[in-house]
Amino acid sequence: MLDLRKTLELLGWARELYAGSTGTAPAWLDSFWAAATAVVIGFILAFWGGRVLRVGFVFAFMAVGAILGKEFASSVQVDLLIGLVVGAGVAGAIGYVVYRWCLGMTVALVASLIVAATFSAPALLNERQAFEDFRLGVGTGEYLTTGTTLYSWATVRDYFWEQPHGREVTVKVLGPVALTALVGFVLSVLAPRFASILATSILGSALLVTGAGVLLASRWPDLWLWVQEHGGWAGAGVICIWLCSVSYQTTHPARPALQAPLVPSPAPAS
């Protein structure tokens, strides 16, 4: 089951690791406009994702192709407009052709995120104290009695991969995530429409809820504190949003079913 409080705690720890390792905190996580954009994109994906997913992939490919085409045109002294148009056209065609592969990777990503939130979060949080002891050198001659050391990717790697116990935890946590991603990719190949609806509804609901959470935390901290204290109700709300999105997408297909025209029956012979 999804433990919203543990998932939020894991995200907070991940933010601390990132900030301590790079020296800068990801300010976009606290941005009002980024959160508002996530809410809008999440709402569109949750309720119309199955319709706009292919178009979204094509436009994303076209945007990247236009940027690369512009860079290539400037390097070979060709008109930038030609580079933009040709790059966007070629990349858009490639995006249309490889849509199934992009869908498979999207479904695999969503499936792995679900397992990470439901299974990996509690397992990793159980290792937090042991990791902190390892980072500070508890039980060794290098134990820091004053001050604290900054987080670093080298410390994370040394604990979660170089140490036998940490490697065992990593394999235990990431194994189900990788397996679920593989199952999601296969599902997208066998049932692309169902997979696209399922993936976009989950991803859209997650973006919608995440953006709303950032808005609450930054603008209405008291209300956000209430959400954290009532994780069960918040989780039920997330599930309700997801069920509504799945129901809407399945009952409102992208193309209405074609019906055969009614042919009037011949009049009976008099």
N, C-alpha and C positions, 0 to 999 in steps of 0.2 A: 504494500500500500504506500501511497505517496505521503511522506511526512513533510509538510510544507515548512515547518520550523527548522528541521534538519537541513533541508535544501537551501533555505535562506542563510543558515549558519555556514554551510559549505561555500556558498557564493561570497559571503563576507570574508571567509578565510582565503579564498582564491584572490580576492581583491587585495588583501594584505600581502600575500605572497608576491603578486604582480608589482605592487607599489614598493615593497621592500627590495625586490630584485632589480627593478629598473630605476628606482629613485623618483618615479613620477606615478601618481595615481591616475587611472583612466577616467579623466574628467567627464568624458561623454556619458558615463553611467549616471552622472548627476545632472545632465543637461535637460532642461525643460523641453526644448524643441526636439531633441532626440527621443525623449519618452513619448511626446505627442505624436511624432512620426511613427514610432513603433505601434502606438494604439491604432492609428489610421491604417497602416499596412496590415497589422494583425487582423483588424476587422474585415478588410477586403479579402485577405487570404482565408479567413475562417468561413466566410459565407459565399465567396465567389472564387475561391482558389482553384477549383477544378476547371473553371472556365478560362481563367486568365493565366494559368501556369505556363502553358506552351508559349503564349504571347509574351509573358514576362521573361522567359528564358531567351526567346529570340531577340527581344529588345536589349537584354543584358549583353548578349553576344554582339549585337550591333554597336552598343556603346563602347565595348572593349575594342572591337574592330575599327571603329572610327578613330579612337585614340592611337592605336597602333598604326593605322593608315596615315594619320597625320604625321607621326614621328618618322615613318618610312619616307613619306613624300618630302619632308624637310631635309632628310639625309641625302636624297638623290636629286635634289633641286627640281622637284615637280610641284605643280600647283597644289596647294594644300587642299583645295576643294575636291580635286580629283582623288587625293588620298583618303579624305573623309568618306566620300561616296563609295569608292571601290572597297575600302576596308570595311565599312558598315555593311555593304551588300554581301560581300563574301562571308563575313562572320555571321551575318543573319542567316544565310543559307546553311552554314555549318550548324548553327544552333537549331535550326528546324530539323535537320537530318539526325542529329545526335540527341534529340529530345528524350528518347526512351532512356538513354544512358544518364542524362541529367536527372530525369525523374527517379531512376534507380538510386542514384547517389543521394538525392533529397530524402527519399523514403528511408534509406539506410541511416542517414544522419538523424532524422527524427526518431527512428526506432532506438538508435543508440543513446540519444539524449533521454528518452523515457527510462531506459534501464539505468542510465547514469544517475537520474534524479531519484529513482525508487530504490535502487540497490547500492550504487556506489557511494551516495552521500552518507548513509549511516556507517558504511564500512570504512570510508576515509576519515570520518570524524572520530571514529574509535581509535585511529592512529595519531590523532593530533597531539595528544599529550606526549606520546612516545617520540614523535618527531621533534617536538619542542625540547625534550630532554636531550635528544641527540644533537640538536643544533647548539644548545648551550653547554654540551659536554658534561652532562650529569653522570656521575659515576666514574669519571676519568680525571686525570691530573690537569686537564685543561678546562675544568668547570669554571665558568665566569660567575664570581660572587658579586661583582659590581657591573652595572650596565648590561646592555643586551647587544647582541650582534644583529646586523641586518640580515634579512632573508637573501638568499642567492640561489640561482638555478643549480649551481654546483652542489649546494647542500641538499636540495630536493633530489637531485640525481643520486647523490651518494647514499641517501637514506632509502629511497624507493627503488633503487636498482642495484647499487653496489653491495648493500647489506643483504644477506640471505633472507632475513625476515621481511625486509622491505620489498624485495623482489617477489617473494611469495604473495604478499599483499597486492602488489601491482598486477600480477598474473590473475589472482583471484578476482580482482575488481574489473580489470579490462577484458578478461576472457568472455564473460557473458555479454559485455558491450559489443565486442567484435562479432560474436556469434549472432546476436540480434540484428546487427547491421547487415550481415550476410543474408539472413532470412528476409529482411525487409527489401533488399535488392532483388532477391528471387521473386518475392511477391509482386514487386512492381513490373517484372517482366511477364509474369503469368496473368496478372489482373491489373492492367495499368489504370483503368478508370477508378476502380475501387481503391487502389493504392494512392492515386492522386488525391481523391477525396479525403481519405484517412490522413494522409501526410499533411495536406494543406489545412485541414481542420485542426489538427494538433498543433502544427507550427503557428498558425494564425492565432489560436487561443493562447498559446504560450507568449507570443509577442504582445497580444492585447493585455494579458494579465501582467506581464513584466513591465510594460510601459505604464500601466495604471498604478502598479506598485511603486515605481520610481516617482511618479507624480504625487502619490499620496505621501511618500516618505519626505519629499522635498517641500511640498506645499502644506500638507496637513499631517504633521508628525503624530498628533494625538490619535487621529483615525488610523494611521499606519500602525501605531502601537497596539490598538485594539485588534487589528487584523492579525498581527503576530501572536497576540495572546489567545486568539480564537482561530488557530490554524485549521481545526476541523471544519468550521463553517466556511472558511475561505477555500479550503480544498473542495468542499461540496459545490461552492459557487463556480469554481474552475471547471468541474465536471459537468455542471449544468450548461455552461457556455459551450463546452465542446459538444455535448449531445445536441444542443440546438443547431450548431453549425453543421454537424453530420446530417441531421434530419433535413435541414434546408437544402443542402447540396444534393442529397439523394432524391429529394422530391422536386427539385428544380434543375433538371439536366441542362447542359449547354445548348443542345439542339432538341427541340420538341420532337417527339416521335411522329413520323410521317404516317398519315392515314390515307388509305385508298379512297379516291373520290367516289362519292355515291353515284351509282348509275341507276337512273330510273328504270323500274321494271316495265316491260312492254305492256301496253294496254291489252286486255283480253279481247280475243276476236269475237266480233258480234255475230 
